[in-house]
Amino acid sequence: MILVKSDIKIAENYDVQLVTNAPSVQLGQELRRKMQDTVGAVLKVSGNTRLQQENHVLLRSLTVRNPYIDPLNVIQAELLRRLRQEGAATASPDERQRLQDALLITINGIANGMRNSG
């Protein structure tokens, strides 16, 4: 079930926004390749063309959830980037607090969305 809930594009966006050193970039690429290989193996063994294709409730839940959760993930990565790059050096305390508050909202939104998707 975790494979169908995972999104390689979202994981890659976090890497693009937040990861700067070469070994960590390579690790992220390797993990995404291994995930793709795992998905391929599960599909081959199961004979399915889609992960969890018989679990219609879960698939419907993900279809409804993703348009809300995906943008929160993108916003969260951007907020983390800003806090790491700008927040430490140039942001005023009020601006840093607003970024942190927004980050907490994305954390809660993603957590609630993931919990409600099965």
PANU-218447 format. One record per residue (C-alpha): residue in one letter; z, y, x. Coordinates in steps of 0.001 Angstrom, whole numbers, plus 524288, in hexadecimal, padded with zeros to 5 digits. Layout:
<pts>
AZYX...
</pts>
This chain:
<pts>
M800008000080000I802ED8096580B26L7F4E0808C080FCFV7EF8380D87802D9K7F95C8189D802A9S7F60581D0981072D7EB46826BB81370I7E4E5826F8820CDK7DF348348581E8CI7EC9883A2381B89A7F266833B9827A5E7E7388390482FCCN7E996846BB82A93Y7F7C88462482EF3D7F3018421F83C80V7E8DB84CF083D1AQ7F2AF8572F838D1L7FE95852AF84071V7FBAD849A784BD1T7F81B84FF7858B6N7FA0D8462E863B1A7EF6883C65866D0P7F7A782FED86665S7FC8F83341858C3V7EED88369F8540BQ7EA338297B8592AL7F5938229A8528EG7F20E828C08457BQ7E3DD824AE84713E7E7E6816DA84A9FL7F11E815C683EFCR7E67B81A72835AAR7DCDD8109583B76K7E6EA805C4839DEM7E93E809E182BDFQ7DAAC8092E82911D7DA237FBC882F83T7E5CB7F74782770V7DFA77FC1E81AD0G7D32B7F4E481E5BA7DAB17E8678212BV7E2677E93881471L7D5E27EB4780CBBK7CF587DFEF81397V7DAB07D69E81154S7DC997DAE18033AG7CE207DAF580001N7CFF17E8447F9AFT7C75F7F4257FB90R7D2BC7FD877F99CL7E11C7FCE27FD2BQ7E9C37F9137F1B5Q7DDC47F8707E903E7E4F27F00C7DF18N7F0807F9527DE64H7EAAF802C97D498V7F773809D57D1F7L7F96580D017E05AL7EB4B811327E245R7EBF581A127D66FS7F8BF81FBB7DB44L7F2B6822A57E890T7E6CD828BD7E22BV7EFA4831E07DAA1R7F8E5834627E604N7EFBA837127F151P7E9CD843E87EC79Y7F79F849687EC6DI7FD3B842EC7F88DD7F1A3844B0801BBP7F1F68539C8017CL800B28533D803B1N7FE5A84B1580FECV7F456854D8814EAI7FD68860468121AQ808BB8592181887A8010D856E58250BE7FD52865458255CL80B5A8698D82316L81020860A582DFDR8059E86619836F7R809A9873FD833E0L817FF87108835D2R8155B86A9C842DDQ80BC08749284839E80EDA8816F841AFG81C8C87F2083CD8A822F087D89849E5A81D158899085027T8185B89403846E1A81D2B891BD83911S827F289A20833A7P833FB8930882EB2D82F96895B5820A9E821FE8906C8233FR8276E8846982A00Q830828821D81E6FR8250988322814E5L81D618793A81CEFQ8290D8700681D3CD82B2D8718780E97A81CD786EA480BF2L81D9F862CC814E3L8293785D7780D49I821B185F3A8009DT8165C857348060FI81FB584CAC80AD9N825DE84B9E7FD68G818C984BE97F678I812F58413B7FEF4A81F3C838E37FDF9N81F72839FA7EF2EG810FD837207EE12M811C282B3D7F6CAR81D5F825BD7EF82N816C48272F7E26AS80A59820407E68EG80FB9812727E6AB
</pts>
